[in-house]
Amino acid sequence: MTDQEIIERVNAGLEEEFEIPREKLVPDAKIYEELGLDSLDAVDMVVVLEQQFKIKIREDDGIQKIRTLADLYAFILQKVATRPEQ
């Protein structure tokens, strides 16, 4: 899976789960302020991403540092690249 495919899957998951218009899903979008997610949505987002990419996020402190979609993309790309082979 390419980096662009991963980013597209992240966007598709956010678009579907939270009904965020695709045009708002740009790398510099702030997850809480601009996309309108709150802390409960963040938990749901983690669950969606864990299922979609077969990774564990809840145990990673790095998730707390995510503020923008670019941060989220980088985080997911790193997690996918270092996950054990299925």
KAVENPE-V297345 format. One record per pair of residues at least 12 apart in sequence whose C-alpha atoms are under 7 Angstrom apart, sorted by sequence separation. I is the first residue (numbers start at 1). GAP is how many residues later the second one is. D is the distance in whole Angstrom. If there is no record, write none. Layout:
[[I GAP D] [I GAP D]]
//
This chain:
[[11 14 6] [55 24 7] [55 28 7] [13 35 7] [31 36 6] [30 37 6] [31 37 5] [30 38 4] [31 38 6] [29 39 5] [30 39 7] [28 40 6] [29 40 6] [27 41 7] [28 41 6] [27 42 5] [28 42 6] [26 43 7] [27 43 4] [7 66 6] [3 74 7]]
//
